[in-house]
């Protein structure tokens, strides 16, 4: 399967980082970082393999969006990114 777009969700509160997610990490078009209530920048909370891989992809200028459960893990910034990517 070859998706038109691949977004990977990263939650620093969830320590389970599946091997399959790690294997395909660099194929993501963008990353959705889950913000926990009270924490503004989830990227600073990323640890272990998630943190290392995310830092590498950010150096490659990959997009990262902060989302929350309250927003249903979606916001206008993510919607605009997906629309623009699908129109290409």
C-alpha positions as CSV (number, residue, x, y, z in Angstrom):
1,X,0.0,0.0,0.0
2,X,1.2,3.5,-0.8
3,X,-0.7,6.2,1.0
4,X,-1.2,9.6,-0.4
5,X,-0.1,11.0,2.9
6,X,1.2,9.5,6.1
7,X,0.9,11.3,9.5
8,X,2.4,9.8,12.6
9,X,1.0,10.5,16.0
10,X,3.4,10.8,18.9
11,X,2.3,10.9,22.5
12,X,5.0,11.5,25.1
13,X,2.6,10.1,27.7
14,X,2.5,6.8,26.0
15,X,5.8,4.9,26.4
16,X,4.7,2.1,23.9
17,X,6.6,2.9,20.7
18,X,6.0,0.0,18.4
19,X,8.7,-1.4,16.3
20,X,6.6,-0.9,13.1
21,X,6.2,2.8,14.0
22,X,10.0,3.1,14.4
23,X,10.6,1.3,11.1
24,X,8.4,3.6,9.1
25,X,9.1,6.8,11.1
26,X,11.1,8.5,8.4
27,X,8.4,7.9,5.8
28,X,5.9,10.2,7.6
29,X,5.0,13.4,5.8
30,X,4.4,15.1,9.2
31,X,4.1,14.3,12.9
32,X,1.2,15.0,15.2
33,X,2.6,15.7,18.8
34,X,-0.1,15.1,21.5
35,X,-0.1,17.9,24.0
36,X,-1.1,16.9,27.5
37,X,-3.1,19.4,29.6
38,X,-0.7,21.9,31.1
39,X,2.2,21.1,28.8
40,X,2.6,23.5,25.8
41,X,5.5,21.8,24.0
42,X,5.3,18.0,23.7
43,X,8.5,17.8,21.7
44,X,10.5,18.7,24.8
45,X,8.9,15.6,26.5
46,X,9.9,13.1,23.8
47,X,12.3,10.6,25.2
48,X,14.1,7.5,24.0
49,X,13.8,6.4,20.4
50,X,10.8,8.8,19.8
51,X,12.9,11.8,20.8
52,X,15.9,10.8,18.8
53,X,13.9,10.0,15.7
54,X,11.8,13.2,16.0
55,X,14.9,15.4,16.3
56,X,16.4,13.8,13.2
57,X,13.3,14.4,11.2
58,X,12.9,18.0,12.4
59,X,16.4,18.6,11.2
60,X,15.1,17.5,7.8
61,X,12.5,20.3,8.1
62,X,9.6,17.8,8.4
63,X,6.4,19.4,9.7
64,X,5.3,18.8,13.3
65,X,1.9,19.9,14.6
66,X,0.8,20.0,18.2
67,X,-2.7,18.5,18.8
68,X,-4.7,17.6,21.8
69,X,-7.5,15.3,22.8
70,X,-9.7,18.3,23.4
71,X,-9.3,19.2,19.7
72,X,-10.0,15.6,18.8
73,X,-6.3,15.4,17.6
74,X,-7.1,17.8,14.8
75,X,-6.8,21.5,14.2
76,X,-6.9,23.9,11.3
77,X,-3.2,23.8,10.8
78,X,-3.3,20.0,10.3
79,X,-6.3,20.3,8.0
80,X,-4.5,22.9,5.8
81,X,-1.4,20.8,5.6
82,X,-3.4,17.7,4.5
83,X,-5.4,19.7,1.9
84,X,-2.2,21.3,0.5
85,X,-0.5,17.9,0.3
86,X,-3.4,16.2,-1.4
87,X,-3.7,18.9,-4.0
88,X,-0.1,18.4,-5.2
